[in-house]
Every structure is written in C-alpha cells, then in structure tokens.
Amino acid sequence: KYRLQYIDQIKAPKPTALIVGTAVHAGVESLHHGQPVEAAVANAVARSKASTSKEYDNDMTPDEIAAQTSKLVRTYDRYAEKLKYDGIEEEFEIPGENVVLTGTIDATSDGHKTVIELKTAKTAWSQTRADFSTQPTVYAFKSHFVHKILEPIRIIYRILVKPTVRKPVNGELKNPEGKILATQTKKWNDLVKAFADFTQGKALDSAVGLSDDFSKLTQK
C-alpha cells in the first residue's frame, strides 16, 4: 500500500476514515488557536466537503461525513481539557546519521514538556496500543532535541471515538455523539533507546548526551 501510493504514485480513492480524520484535525486546530466552536466546525466541514468533492471510497455519504465531523469537533470542544498551548501543528526535522526524522505534532503545552496527539478511531485505544506506538517516541525525542528539555516528556493521546451511526443497540444508538478519551503513554522508554541506536547516536548526542542518559530521562 505504501509503495503504491508514495513510490509508484498510483492514485487510489481516499478512504472515508482519512477524510474524517483530516477534517477533524482542521477543526481541532482552530479550537487550539482559540476560535469559537462554530468557526471550528465550519472549518472542519469545509475541509470534509472539499475532500468528498473528489474521488473517495464512498463508505459514507458527503452529508454523513460532514455530520460526523461536526459532532467530533463539538465533542472535543466540550470535553477536552483546556490547556495553554506552546505550539500548534508543530513541524520538525531532526537529522540523523542515515535518516531524517520529520513530523508534525498536533500540540504541545507546559513549555513543550507535554505533547498532545489527536486520533480519530472507531473504538477506544487500549493502554497497550498507546504505550507501544512509535509516534510518541519520535515526538519526545523532538522535545529533547529541539527544546533541550532534560526531563521526561508527558505524552497524551486524545482519542476521539466516532459516533455510532448504523448499528443501533436495542433500538438506540450506543454512542450517538462520539466521545473523547485521554490516554497517557507509560512504557516507551525502550523504543526511545531503539531510536537512539537506529540513528547511531548522532542526533541524540547533539541533544542531551549519551544514549543511556537519554534513556534514563524518558523513564516514568
């Protein structure tokens, strides 16, 4: 799938899940910038409609996608903890010996010592899935490397569980509005050290010293 899309450049219909996720991210970014919820919803719906005006997999109608997007942005606005953000949609690039780590962090807070990553999903994430995702490893590495933070980085996954739309339980929708769950990672220390080894320590040494020292800093 990766080869077909990014190497062979073969176009495929965009998945509905990707359309919803991208649109919701646009709405949440607006909220993080302090825009009112109605403006955030409008931005998200506009993004979803722009995507559904092109070829996609038709898993849901454009109106259903827009409605789901709107619900998730409103749910985020209502239930997500309000924080003061240091960075929003932060892009980064970290050179290594043989690789370059790049990415975009949804938001950071507390002097870049807290990283917030938003996910849209059909079901809630387990703690194990959050713990062993490689994404927080890279993002924590970025905070240490770019901002020279010599203490543990807190990673919070905000999981927006999509509303139930087609499978009533006893005649009622089990999750009609969607819900947000906050999960903190706990066990990614080994992954951080693996990344240090993978980049042969070059970027790591520039950030905080030896790989063993960095490994200790990321322990909970």
C-alpha positions in Angstrom: 0.0 0.0 0.0 2.8 2.4 0.9 4.7 1.6 -2.3 1.7 2.0 -4.5 0.8 5.4 -3.0 4.1 7.0 -2.3 6.7 5.3 -4.6 4.7 4.2 -7.6 2.4 7.3 -7.3 -0.7 5.3 -8.1 -3.8 7.2 -7.2 -6.4 5.4 -5.1 -9.8 6.7 -3.8 -9.2 8.5 -0.5 -10.6 6.4 2.5 -13.5 7.9 4.4 -11.7 7.5 7.7 -8.8 9.6 6.4 -11.2 12.3 5.2 -12.9 12.4 8.6 -9.6 12.4 10.5 -8.1 15.2 8.4 -11.3 17.4 8.7 -11.5 16.9 12.5 -7.8 17.8 12.8 -8.6 21.1 11.0 -11.4 21.8 13.4 -9.4 21.0 16.5 -6.5 23.1 15.2 -9.0 26.0 15.0 -10.1 25.4 18.6 -6.5 25.2 19.8 -5.9 28.7 18.2 -8.8 30.0 20.3 -11.5 30.2 17.6 -15.1 29.7 18.7 -16.6 26.3 18.2 -18.9 27.3 15.4 -16.0 28.7 13.4 -14.0 25.5 14.1 -16.9 23.3 13.0 -17.3 25.4 9.8 -13.6 24.9 9.0 -13.8 21.2 9.6 -16.9 20.7 7.5 -15.5 22.8 4.7 -12.4 20.5 4.7 -14.6 17.4 4.6 -16.7 18.8 1.7 -13.5 19.7 -0.2 -12.3 16.1 0.1 -15.7 14.5 -0.8 -15.9 16.6 -3.9 -13.2 14.4 -5.3 -13.0 10.6 -5.7 -13.2 8.7 -2.4 -14.3 5.3 -1.3 -18.0 6.2 -0.7 -18.1 4.4 2.7 -20.3 7.2 3.9 -22.2 10.0 2.0 -20.7 13.5 2.0 -23.5 14.7 4.3 -22.8 11.8 6.7 -19.1 12.6 6.8 -19.8 16.3 7.4 -22.3 15.4 10.2 -19.8 13.1 11.9 -17.0 15.6 11.6 -19.2 18.3 13.2 -20.1 16.0 16.1 -16.5 15.1 16.8 -15.3 18.7 16.8 -18.1 19.7 19.2 -17.3 16.8 21.4 -13.7 17.8 21.6 -14.6 21.4 22.4 -17.0 20.3 25.1 -14.9 17.6 26.9 -11.2 18.1 26.1 -9.2 19.6 28.9 -8.5 23.3 28.1 -4.7 23.9 28.0 -2.4 26.8 27.1 -0.6 25.6 24.0 3.0 26.4 23.3 2.9 25.0 19.8 0.1 24.0 17.4 0.7 21.8 14.4 4.5 22.0 15.0 6.6 20.7 12.1 10.1 19.4 12.8 13.1 17.9 11.1 15.9 16.2 13.0 19.0 15.0 11.1 20.4 11.6 11.9 23.4 9.6 10.6 21.4 7.8 7.9 17.9 9.1 8.4 16.0 12.3 8.9 13.1 12.3 11.4 10.3 14.5 10.3 6.8 15.0 11.5 4.1 17.4 12.7 2.9 17.4 16.4 -0.7 18.3 17.0 0.0 20.5 20.0 2.4 21.0 22.9 1.9 22.5 26.3 3.7 23.1 29.6 6.8 24.5 28.0 6.9 21.8 25.4 7.1 19.2 28.2 3.6 17.8 27.3 2.8 16.6 23.8 -0.9 16.2 22.7 -1.6 13.8 19.9 -5.2 13.6 18.5 -6.5 10.4 16.9 -10.0 9.6 15.5 -11.0 6.0 15.8 -13.9 3.6 15.6 -13.2 2.2 19.1 -11.2 3.3 22.1 -7.5 2.6 22.2 -6.1 0.1 24.8 -3.4 1.2 27.1 -1.0 -1.3 25.4 -1.7 0.3 22.0 -0.9 3.7 23.3 2.2 2.5 25.2 3.8 0.8 22.2 3.0 3.3 19.4 6.3 4.7 18.0 4.9 8.1 17.4 5.4 9.4 21.0 9.0 8.2 20.8 9.7 10.5 17.9 7.8 13.4 19.5 9.5 13.0 22.8 12.8 12.9 21.0 11.9 16.1 19.2 11.2 17.9 22.5 14.6 16.9 23.9 16.5 17.6 20.8 14.9 20.9 19.7 13.9 22.5 23.0 16.8 20.9 25.1 14.4 19.6 27.7 16.3 17.4 30.2 13.3 15.8 31.9 10.6 13.3 31.0 8.1 14.3 28.3 4.4 13.6 29.0 2.6 12.2 26.0 -1.2 12.4 25.9 -3.2 10.7 23.3 -6.7 12.3 22.9 -8.8 9.6 21.2 -12.0 10.8 19.6 -14.2 7.8 19.2 -16.5 8.2 16.3 -20.3 8.3 16.9 -22.3 5.2 16.2 -24.5 5.8 13.1 -25.6 2.5 11.7 -25.8 -0.2 14.4 -28.5 0.5 16.9 -28.3 -1.4 20.2 -31.8 -2.3 21.5 -33.2 0.4 19.2 -30.9 3.1 20.5 -27.5 4.3 19.3 -24.9 3.4 21.8 -22.6 6.4 21.1 -24.6 9.0 19.2 -22.3 12.0 19.7 -18.9 10.4 19.9 -16.6 10.6 22.9 -13.1 11.6 23.8 -10.7 9.6 25.9 -7.3 10.8 27.1 -4.6 8.1 27.4 -1.1 8.8 28.6 1.7 6.6 27.4 3.8 4.8 30.1 6.2 2.3 28.5 8.0 3.8 25.6 11.5 4.0 27.2 12.8 1.0 25.2 11.5 2.5 22.0 13.4 5.7 22.6 16.6 3.8 23.1 15.9 1.9 19.9 15.6 5.1 18.0 18.9 6.3 19.5 20.6 3.2 18.3 18.8 3.4 14.9 20.2 6.9 14.3 23.6 5.8 15.5 23.5 8.4 18.3 24.4 11.4 16.1 21.2 13.4 16.7 20.9 12.1 20.2 24.4 13.2 21.2 23.7 16.7 19.9 20.5 16.8 22.1 21.3 15.5 25.5 24.5 13.4 25.5 24.9 9.7 25.6 22.1 7.3 24.7 22.0 5.8 28.2 21.4 9.3 29.7 18.6 9.9 27.2 17.1 6.6 28.1 17.0 7.4 31.8 15.4 10.8 31.1 12.5 9.2 29.4 11.6 6.8 32.2 8.3 7.4 34.0 
